[in-house]
Amino acid sequence: MSWRSVIDFDGLTSDEIFARLFLWWFGPQFAVFFFALPGRPTEFLTSIGYLGVLLTALVVWRDADGVGIERPWMWALLAGLVPLLGWWAYGRRRASGSTRDIRDYPGRAPAVVRYLHSFWGTRLTLMTHLSAEECARRLNQRRVHWTSPGQWFASQQARPLQGKADRRGFKLKWRHAMTRPGLLTQASGRYESRAGATVVRVRLGISTFDAIFVVTWLAIAILVGVPGALAEPSGFAMIWLEGWVLIGALVFLLVRWISRDDDIRLRRLILEELEAEESSR
């Protein structure tokens, strides 16, 4: 994936298209904020904001017209004038044929558990003829570090993973554009040698660190916010408690929704990359 993907959306996922349109819409404003000289008039800053809207609309119009999407002018107006929702809608429309089917697998946890249970997990046992070193090499070829600036332009289809992998095991998450890895579903695994083959013990679910973070968030609400709210039911402490709990719940549910099918994607990729089969042993 090259810098050309900022303009040409061929082969991009809907997440990546959303990120590119975010860059076009906010990019001029970010540039002015970081590089403009002090004392610029308000009118200048406002016009820069309008430039972002115009650039987003032009990029979408060019892309939609180039691939034959009906009414490109309508998609251009939607992306330029309705940020976030318009970008999401065009990403879904443009990448509609580039994603693979998402299907459940045996033993998958129910949706309510995956959304609300911070300690949920599904365990798999895989068998492969590859060595642990070869498994790590193959997984690392599909991985990009979450702190790397290249993740903005690295193809999600070519490198969909973030995390770490070595000869002892791996801790990997699916890479989503503009989403930090916290609270996303993780595939963690370790290797065992057995009779010339490699056994891979895999767990799909929220990582222990993320689960502890959720519990800590709730503990602060209970131990700090509740006593304060009881002492001052109509004051700042009550507002603080409500805001703390509400923000935490909204972030948790949003990220879990973004990650809703990651366990399927991770399981499928690991099976394919490691040339593995599921085992009951």
Secondary structure, 3 states (H helix, E strand, C coil): CCHHHHCCCCCCCHHHHHHHHHHHHHHHHHHHHHHCCCCCCHHHHHHHHHHHHHHHHHHHHHHHHHCCCCCHHHHHHHHHHCCCHHHHHHHHHHCCCCCCCCCCCCCCCCHHHHHHCCCCEEEEEEEECCCHHHHHHHHHHCECCCCCHHHHCCCCCCCCEEEEEECCEEEEEECCCCCCCCCCEEEEEEEEEECCEEEEEEEEEECHHHHHHHHHHHHHHHHHHHHHHHHCCCCHHHHHHHHHHHHHHHHHHHHHHHCCCHHHHHHHHHHHHCCCEECCC
